[in-house]
Amino acid sequence: MRMMQKDGGAFEVHEHIITKNMWEFYMLGEPNEDNVAFALVCGEEDELGFVSLDEITPFILLRTKDMEGIAPAPGYSWLDN
């Protein structure tokens, strides 16, 4: 887990996922019992919202909980830099 910030607000990033269409998912929480988690999604537009891991799993290209070497989302920075 790593802390990411923008404009004074901070989020705990638990996991980073890239799908085959090159969208990035910064998972901001662990999935609930329905396998849904809150995330910052960077795709055609950047937005915060709930993501069903069941829906995106067939399209996952890369997935990691190791945030070392992962760039922060556009406009964000890591707190520990």
N, CA and C atoms as an extended XYZ file, in Angstrom:
243
Properties=species:S:1:pos:R:3:atomname:S:1:resname:S:1:resid:I:1 pbc="F F F"
N         0.853       -1.172        0.000 N   MET     1
C         0.000        0.000        0.000 CA  MET     1
C         0.898        1.233        0.000 C   MET     1
N         0.472        2.261       -0.752 N   ARG     2
C         1.247        3.489       -0.842 CA  ARG     2
C         0.271        4.661       -0.904 C   ARG     2
N         0.661        5.785       -0.335 N   MET     3
C        -0.198        6.967       -0.302 CA  MET     3
C         0.058        7.853       -1.516 C   MET     3
N        -1.031        8.229       -2.216 N   MET     4
C        -0.967        9.097       -3.374 CA  MET     4
C        -1.755       10.360       -3.045 C   MET     4
N        -1.255       11.526       -3.471 N   GLN     5
C        -1.938       12.774       -3.130 CA  GLN     5
C        -2.136       13.683       -4.334 C   GLN     5
N        -3.140       14.556       -4.187 N   LYS     6
C        -3.399       15.603       -5.178 CA  LYS     6
C        -4.184       16.705       -4.481 C   LYS     6
N        -3.705       17.923       -4.606 N   ASP     7
C        -4.417       19.085       -4.061 CA  ASP     7
C        -4.800       18.921       -2.591 C   ASP     7
N        -3.914       18.379       -1.797 N   GLY     8
C        -4.161       18.241       -0.367 CA  GLY     8
C        -4.944       17.007        0.031 C   GLY     8
N        -5.554       16.325       -0.922 N   GLY     9
C        -6.270       15.085       -0.622 CA  GLY     9
C        -5.345       13.895       -0.839 C   GLY     9
N        -5.495       12.880       -0.009 N   ALA    10
C        -4.621       11.704       -0.122 CA  ALA    10
C        -5.451       10.430       -0.153 C   ALA    10
N        -4.936        9.439       -0.892 N   PHE    11
C        -5.579        8.134       -1.015 CA  PHE    11
C        -4.560        7.045       -0.741 C   PHE    11
N        -4.992        5.965       -0.122 N   GLU    12
C        -4.161        4.764        0.025 CA  GLU    12
C        -4.387        3.896       -1.198 C   GLU    12
N        -3.331        3.633       -1.943 N   VAL    13
C        -3.436        2.779       -3.128 CA  VAL    13
C        -3.054        1.358       -2.716 C   VAL    13
N        -3.989        0.426       -2.816 N   HIS    14
C        -3.786       -0.961       -2.401 CA  HIS    14
C        -3.279       -1.845       -3.533 C   HIS    14
N        -3.620       -1.461       -4.763 N   GLU    15
C        -3.262       -2.307       -5.908 CA  GLU    15
C        -3.290       -1.453       -7.174 C   GLU    15
N        -2.480       -1.846       -8.146 N   HIS    16
C        -2.457       -1.153       -9.439 CA  HIS    16
C        -2.734       -2.186      -10.524 C   HIS    16
N        -3.674       -1.844      -11.410 N   ILE    17
C        -4.082       -2.754      -12.485 CA  ILE    17
C        -4.039       -1.998      -13.804 C   ILE    17
N        -3.519       -2.637      -14.839 N   ILE    18
C        -3.578       -2.108      -16.199 CA  ILE    18
C        -4.335       -3.134      -17.038 C   ILE    18
N        -5.350       -2.646      -17.751 N   THR    19
C        -6.120       -3.533      -18.621 CA  THR    19
C        -5.586       -3.461      -20.053 C   THR    19
N        -6.046       -4.368      -20.881 N   LYS    20
C        -5.557       -4.488      -22.261 CA  LYS    20
C        -5.770       -3.227      -23.084 C   LYS    20
N        -6.738       -2.399      -22.719 N   ASN    21
C        -6.959       -1.132      -23.427 CA  ASN    21
C        -6.101       -0.008      -22.837 C   ASN    21
N        -5.172       -0.381      -21.932 N   MET    22
C        -4.208        0.513      -21.292 CA  MET    22
C        -4.843        1.476      -20.290 C   MET    22
N        -6.023        1.159      -19.805 N   TRP    23
C        -6.599        1.931      -18.716 CA  TRP    23
C        -5.888        1.498      -17.442 C   TRP    23
N        -5.699        2.448      -16.529 N   GLU    24
C        -5.057        2.146      -15.254 CA  GLU    24
C        -6.073        2.280      -14.129 C   GLU    24
N        -6.015        1.330      -13.214 N   PHE    25
C        -6.905        1.300      -12.058 CA  PHE    25
C        -6.036        1.372      -10.813 C   PHE    25
N        -6.166        2.455      -10.064 N   TYR    26
C        -5.494        2.600       -8.777 CA  TYR    26
C        -6.534        2.227       -7.732 C   TYR    26
N        -6.434        1.007       -7.232 N   MET    27
C        -7.438        0.481       -6.305 CA  MET    27
C        -7.236        1.122       -4.939 C   MET    27
N        -8.266        1.831       -4.457 N   LEU    28
C        -8.156        2.609       -3.232 CA  LEU    28
C        -8.731        1.884       -2.026 C   LEU    28
N        -9.054        0.648       -2.192 N   GLY    29
C        -9.557       -0.174       -1.098 CA  GLY    29
C        -9.555       -1.625       -1.524 C   GLY    29
N        -9.749       -2.479       -0.556 N   GLU    30
C        -9.848       -3.909       -0.840 CA  GLU    30
C       -11.262       -4.215       -1.341 C   GLU    30
N       -11.406       -5.193       -2.213 N   PRO    31
C       -12.740       -5.550       -2.708 CA  PRO    31
C       -13.663       -6.023       -1.588 C   PRO    31
N       -14.955       -5.720       -1.719 N   ASN    32
C       -15.937       -6.196       -0.753 CA  ASN    32
C       -16.366       -7.616       -1.105 C   ASN    32
N       -17.401       -8.101       -0.446 N   GLU    33
C       -17.845       -9.483       -0.654 CA  GLU    33
C       -18.377       -9.726       -2.067 C   GLU    33
N       -18.731       -8.644       -2.781 N   ASP    34
C       -19.195       -8.765       -4.166 CA  ASP    34
C       -18.061       -8.556       -5.167 C   ASP    34
N       -16.818       -8.485       -4.680 N   ASN    35
C       -15.618       -8.280       -5.492 CA  ASN    35
C       -15.637       -6.925       -6.199 C   ASN    35
N       -16.146       -5.910       -5.486 N   VAL    36
C       -16.211       -4.537       -5.967 CA  VAL    36
C       -15.349       -3.680       -5.052 C   VAL    36
N       -14.562       -2.780       -5.646 N   ALA    37
C       -13.688       -1.911       -4.859 CA  ALA    37
C       -13.749       -0.489       -5.415 C   ALA    37
N       -13.420        0.469       -4.567 N   PHE    38
C       -13.349        1.864       -4.967 CA  PHE    38
C       -12.006        2.111       -5.632 C   PHE    38
N       -11.985        2.884       -6.720 N   ALA    39
C       -10.742        3.069       -7.467 CA  ALA    39
C       -10.711        4.415       -8.180 C   ALA    39
N        -9.499        4.859       -8.457 N   LEU    40
C        -9.267        5.944       -9.391 CA  LEU    40
C        -8.985        5.272      -10.721 C   LEU    40
N        -9.807        5.556      -11.723 N   VAL    41
C        -9.669        4.941      -13.036 CA  VAL    41
C        -9.157        5.999      -14.010 C   VAL    41
N        -8.051        5.698      -14.668 N   CYS    42
C        -7.469        6.608      -15.654 CA  CYS    42
C        -7.611        5.952      -17.019 C   CYS    42
N        -8.544        6.476      -17.797 N   GLY    43
C        -8.816        5.944      -19.134 CA  GLY    43
C        -9.081        7.103      -20.064 C   GLY    43
N       -10.204        7.070      -20.768 N   GLU    44
C       -10.573        8.207      -21.614 CA  GLU    44
C       -10.741        9.456      -20.758 C   GLU    44
N       -11.279        9.291      -19.584 N   GLU    45
C       -11.412       10.330      -18.563 CA  GLU    45
C       -10.893        9.737      -17.264 C   GLU    45
N       -10.435       10.570      -16.356 N   ASP    46
C       -10.033       10.106      -15.031 CA  ASP    46
C       -11.213       10.307      -14.093 C   ASP    46
N       -11.553        9.255      -13.358 N   GLU    47
C       -12.672        9.381      -12.439 CA  GLU    47
C       -12.541        8.426      -11.272 C   GLU    47
N       -13.168        8.803      -10.171 N   LEU    48
C       -13.264        7.961       -8.987 CA  LEU    48
C       -14.590        7.225       -9.044 C   LEU    48
N       -14.565        5.944       -8.681 N   GLY    49
C       -15.804        5.193       -8.677 CA  GLY    49
C       -15.590        3.756       -8.267 C   GLY    49
N       -16.659        3.010       -8.242 N   PHE    50
C       -16.602        1.606       -7.876 CA  PHE    50
C       -16.361        0.749       -9.108 C   PHE    50
N       -15.502       -0.248       -8.951 N   VAL    51
C       -15.103       -1.121      -10.055 CA  VAL    51
C       -15.388       -2.566       -9.673 C   VAL    51
N       -16.029       -3.288      -10.562 N   SER    52
C       -16.250       -4.715      -10.368 CA  SER    52
C       -15.031       -5.472      -10.900 C   SER    52
N       -14.299       -6.108      -10.031 N   LEU    53
C       -13.142       -6.881      -10.464 CA  LEU    53
C       -13.571       -8.074      -11.310 C   LEU    53
N       -14.752       -8.590      -11.083 N   ASP    54
C       -15.258       -9.690      -11.921 CA  ASP    54
C       -15.396       -9.240      -13.375 C   ASP    54
N       -15.798       -7.982      -13.595 N   GLU    55
C       -15.981       -7.482      -14.956 CA  GLU    55
C       -14.663       -7.199      -15.664 C   GLU    55
N       -13.651       -6.711      -14.927 N   ILE    56
C       -12.399       -6.343      -15.603 CA  ILE    56
C       -11.363       -7.464      -15.629 C   ILE    56
N       -11.530       -8.495      -14.828 N   THR    57
C       -10.529       -9.570      -14.749 CA  THR    57
C       -10.156      -10.171      -16.110 C   THR    57
N       -11.101      -10.431      -17.013 N   PRO    58
C       -10.700      -11.005      -18.308 CA  PRO    58
C        -9.815      -10.076      -19.144 C   PRO    58
N        -9.776       -8.800      -18.791 N   PHE    59
C        -9.046       -7.812      -19.580 CA  PHE    59
C        -7.754       -7.332      -18.915 C   PHE    59
N        -7.415       -7.915      -17.758 N   ILE    60
C        -6.233       -7.465      -17.026 CA  ILE    60
C        -4.964       -7.913      -17.741 C   ILE    60
N        -4.075       -6.951      -17.968 N   LEU    61
C        -2.778       -7.193      -18.583 CA  LEU    61
C        -1.698       -7.301      -17.505 C   LEU    61
N        -1.703       -6.367      -16.566 N   LEU    62
C        -0.752       -6.346      -15.454 CA  LEU    62
C        -1.493       -6.024      -14.166 C   LEU    62
N        -1.022       -6.636      -13.078 N   ARG    63
C        -1.658       -6.435      -11.777 CA  ARG    63
C        -0.610       -6.598      -10.695 C   ARG    63
N        -0.516       -5.596       -9.779 N   THR    64
C         0.471       -5.691       -8.710 CA  THR    64
C         0.017       -4.944       -7.463 C   THR    64
N         0.459       -5.425       -6.330 N   LYS    65
C         0.296       -4.718       -5.065 CA  LYS    65
C         1.609       -4.081       -4.635 C   LYS    65
N         2.666       -4.315       -5.400 N   ASP    66
C         3.977       -3.721       -5.137 CA  ASP    66
C         4.033       -2.386       -5.872 C   ASP    66
N         3.932       -1.293       -5.154 N   MET    67
C         3.848        0.028       -5.764 CA  MET    67
C         5.210        0.613       -6.145 C   MET    67
N         6.311       -0.048       -5.769 N   GLU    68
C         7.630        0.438       -6.159 CA  GLU    68
C         7.756        0.368       -7.677 C   GLU    68
N         8.178        1.442       -8.291 N   GLY    69
C         8.330        1.473       -9.734 CA  GLY    69
C         7.056        1.830      -10.486 C   GLY    69
N         5.933        1.947       -9.787 N   ILE    70
C         4.670        2.339      -10.411 CA  ILE    70
C         4.568        3.859      -10.359 C   ILE    70
N         4.281        4.480      -11.481 N   ALA    71
C         4.106        5.931      -11.515 CA  ALA    71
C         2.766        6.291      -10.884 C   ALA    71
N         2.694        7.437      -10.215 N   PRO    72
C         1.392        7.867       -9.698 CA  PRO    72
C         0.472        8.251      -10.848 C   PRO    72
N        -0.791        8.345      -10.566 N   ALA    73
C        -1.766        8.759      -11.576 CA  ALA    73
C        -1.427       10.173      -12.048 C   ALA    73
N        -1.792       10.516      -13.290 N   PRO    74
C        -1.510       11.857      -13.802 CA  PRO    74
C        -2.077       12.942      -12.873 C   PRO    74
N        -1.232       13.906      -12.522 N   GLY    75
C        -1.639       14.983      -11.628 CA  GLY    75
C        -1.494       14.664      -10.153 C   GLY    75
N        -1.107       13.439       -9.834 N   TYR    76
C        -0.917       13.001       -8.446 CA  TYR    76
C         0.575       12.799       -8.183 C   TYR    76
N         0.919       12.656       -6.910 N   SER    77
C         2.293       12.313       -6.521 CA  SER    77
C         2.226       11.357       -5.346 C   SER    77
N         3.285       10.601       -5.161 N   TRP    78
C         3.377        9.716       -4.008 CA  TRP    78
C         3.782       10.550       -2.805 C   TRP    78
N         3.194       10.313       -1.665 N   LEU    79
C         3.507       11.050       -0.441 CA  LEU    79
C         4.905       10.790        0.060 C   LEU    79
N         5.452        9.615       -0.215 N   ASP    80
C         6.754        9.251        0.329 CA  ASP    80
C         7.901        9.627       -0.600 C   ASP    80
N         7.651       10.471       -1.605 N   ASN    81
C         8.736       10.940       -2.490 CA  ASN    81
C         9.472       12.074       -1.839 C   ASN    81
